[in-house]
Each structure stands twice: as structure tokens, then as C-alpha cells.
Amino acid sequence: MQINQSVDSPRSQSLLNANQRQKMLDRVSSIVSKRFYDTHLAGVDWPTTVAKHRERIVNASSDEEFEVSMLALLAELHRSHVGFFHESLSRSSSKMALCATYSASETADGVHWTFQDVHAGGPAALAGIRPGDVLLAVDGRSFSPPEHPLFAVESTARIKVLTTGLREETKEVVIPAPKRMRGQLPQVIPTSLVSYKRLRHDIGYVRIAMYPGRIGVEIANEISLAVQNLGDVSRLILDLRGNTGGGIGVLRAMSLLTPSRLPIGRYAGGGMTPVNGAKGYHFVFDRIPAEKRGLIPLVVKAQGVMAFRKALGLSTPILIRTEGLSAMPFHGRIVILVDRHTASANEMLVAFAREHQLATIVGEATPGRVLGGNKFALSNGYWLALPVGSYQTKNGDTIEGQQIAPDVLAPFEPEQARAGKDTQLDRAIEVVSTL
């Protein structure tokens, strides 16, 4: 999940002095040098880069300018899962606060942000915002690309949109406090993480909004229950549009693609030398327990293996493998629906499905954001988000920064969406019907 945090206008007055900003910059610089997944910082002269940004950061006239300047420094790493934010999380992006994504599109009035994915049960959906609605203003202030609006959490935002029939409407969007999860960026969680339905007597449809939690016992159970409730369907559409990732709960979605125990890829702290096959792995993750208490022996075993190998100065790549669930009638007739916002853990899923030829990918190219991130506490309520681990597919491919193109292109069509038509889903139905 890419971290893209923001700041709040009430914090425009400086709460930090120059000395505090200097110390925090040094702390961030040290953490990046020691914990960034690419320990050699390939392609980045980090000391020189820090020096280039130091004056603006230290002499910032406000906390807002300080935070923006720190984000500008971190952007020089050119990697996903990087961020700098205050624990107050006063304001946030659309995907984190509204459970919705948008993209730039041409309208009769120029280029505007158009809502693309609006997750059921999220603040935007509950307020009546729908895919295709054009974002015109937030709390009376107009926005258009490339400027992004920011949304205050624990508040009611007045969002002016252009909707069906080119009518201008103002939606009052109630934004709750974000949920805080260990190792993941706090975000608003929609009340409906997994939705499902039968599109025809033989086509099942499952949409997953995100994978909260590091292991994701609850989301794994929700995914399994959705498939169970679909009954005996012979074809499946797995909709991952707008799903920006999360934890390893994605393993359950991967495991639904095949009854076999297949290698998915490997994850390790720091960088990895490309390898093929399953040799050299000292820990295999291939099961999400049904209850949280089932995590205890799993965690104890993993920590024991990793601690022992760390003491020997060795890394511990983790092989991720499917769970070996029951055979399903839809195996071999699966479509995975993706778009430009389908990121992180989902791109692991898409790459896995393609390598093993388990599904047909329909939609738009994914963004290529696949690193494993973590959070580091700083002083004065600030946090640094940084990628600390890298991922490779079964074949040894590194997919960070590499878009995954669909097998069947189905672009988002804003005007059709405003008219209530989901042309991407229609194309997915056409494709799965031929499998």
C-alpha cells in the first residue's frame, strides 16, 4: 500500500523549533541509511540528497512546510511505501479517508478528478458518491489535477460533485477516525470489506476492498465465507479494483485460485539476489489460521527461526505458498479484475496468477507498488513510513516499479460510469463466459 500522507491547516503555525527539526532530520536520515530495504541506496546519493533538502527542512516557517519538505526529501528515494506523517493524522488522502479513489479525466470543463473506485460501506459511498462523479470542490475550495484535495478526519466534508445528468450536487461526507493497525498506516475501514453476488446462475462475483491487519485472520475468513455463500458457481470474477493492498490476508484470495500448494514468491527484509525454485528457504508461510489464537505457534516458530539465523548473520527469506484449499468448480475459469489503483499485495496476487496461468487479468495496468513497509516512531508525535523488505515472484522477478499489464484491456470510462454502467465489469463477464 503506497503511503501518501498530508497535513492539516490548523497546524500551519510552527510547533517545532529549528533544533527539533534538525534532530528529526538526522534521525530520519539514519533510519533510511540502516533500514531502507535497498541498503546500498542504489541510484541515490543519500548524504548529498539530505544536504540538498536540509536548509528548507530545518528553516521551515511552519509544521506544514516542514512536513511537506520532509516528504519531498523521501520522494527522492523513488519507491513506494514511503511517508512522513504526524500521529494526529489531521488530514489524509481520498483513498485513506473516503475509501475511494479518483483519476484525472477530460470533461467539458477541462481536466478534473473523477471518482473511479468507491468502496461499499465507506464514507464516500455512504454519502452517495458514485464512480464517475466528478470532484469539483472540497469545503468550498476548487480542485483540479495535479493538485490533490485533502480530507479532514473526524469531520464532515462538503464535497461538490458533478453527477448523473451533469447535475452539480454537494455531498456531506462523514469521515470517522482512522483505525490504527500495527505495521500499517492508519486508515478508515469500510463497513463492507468483502461483497459478493451471483451475476448469472454460473458466474460468481467477489469484490475485496483491502486486507487490514498484518496476518488478516478476519479478512481471510470473510473471503472464504463469501465464496462459500456463492454456492456451486462454475466461473468466478475476483474484483480487486481500488484495492491498494494491506497484509498477508491476501494469501486466502491467492489460495482460492488453485487447490494445489504452489509457490507464490518470497519476501525478505532488505534486498534479495534473484533465485528460482524453493531452495534455501528456512521458513514457509502457507496457512492463515481460522482464529487469532492459531497465530501464536506460527509467530513463535517464525521469530525463533529468524532470531537464530540473525545471530549467525544470515537473512531469512520467507517462501509464501498457497494453502492447498479444496478444489472449486470455478478453477480454470477465473477472471481477476484490476485497475490503476490495484496495488501492493494485489500485484503479488496478479503476478502469481499469471505465472501459474490460473486466471485471466482484465482491466487496466497495475501501478507497480509492491515493497513491504513498516512504521518508525520519531519525536513530537511524528512517524516515518519506509519500505524495509523486498518481494520476488516464484520466477525471481522483482515487480516493484513495474506495471503489470492486463491480458484484456478494459479502461475506465467516466461518462459510462456516470450513467450507471460498469463497462469494466461487463468486459470481465464477457471474458469469463468464454473460459
C-alpha angles and dihedrals in degrees: 000000000000114000115223110163133178144196138245126246094228086064091060089108114081116257093171128066125220093262092054091049090049092053092047092050090052090049092050091047091052094048092050091050093050106031109027107117091238097061092185091052089224111214094007126095092206100187091050091046092051091048090052092056099034100093095050092046098046095041097043112147094219141013088254092057089044092054094045090049092051090051089051089055093049091047087067088073087069094212137117127250092044122132149138121212145154119248090240088069086199093174134014145175126281095256092050099041106027101030087234138107131209138193135199115266138169117255134174086264097049132270115337139166110266122196109244109169119029111178118219113250094022125120094259094049093045089053092054100257111148136189109280095032110133116229109227106164144353118215090343097311118114120228134190133162133323091024113080123211119233123216125215113229121227090027143090114257121202105218118188113208139176105230142168113342090016091280120158112230134171115223121199105218117195108210115196128203112286120250115245117222128183111259093002132090113259112255142159111269119213117234089236112054096163125032127179142177143156112260091188133354089275104031121081122195126202124178121192119196100192144323108249119194129034096265098017104211092165096048091046090054091048092053092050092047091051092054091045092052092051088068125198103355120158097203132042136199113198107198114204098161112142092008104134095186135246131180137350091283082102086080089079091057090048091049092054089066095067141015090220129090099245129174111251103181142286136268129199139166109260123003128327137214109238112257136167128221130016102291120130099023117139098181129038122196109199108137139061108199121230092237134036092241087064087068093068099078090039093054093044091052094046094047091047094052093045095046092050093049092044089055087056091050093250131131122229114221110200117222111215114208134174119263099241096240124179122294112266127207090235096058109126091022103074131130121195112205114208141165141185090287096054099108150155114002089019091059088055086054094048093048090048093050091050096047091052095035092235100140145012114247115222129181132034133340114279118239101244102241108143111137122122112245138198138184127242123199115231129179130288093028097302127137133198119212115202139166107248101169139044133216134213130187123239089270092052096256119150108216100182107121091011118111115221109224118214123246088231117031115224111166124203110262110203097191092051090047091053088054089055097257123132101203093174092057090045089056091048090053091051091051098045090048090063096051 
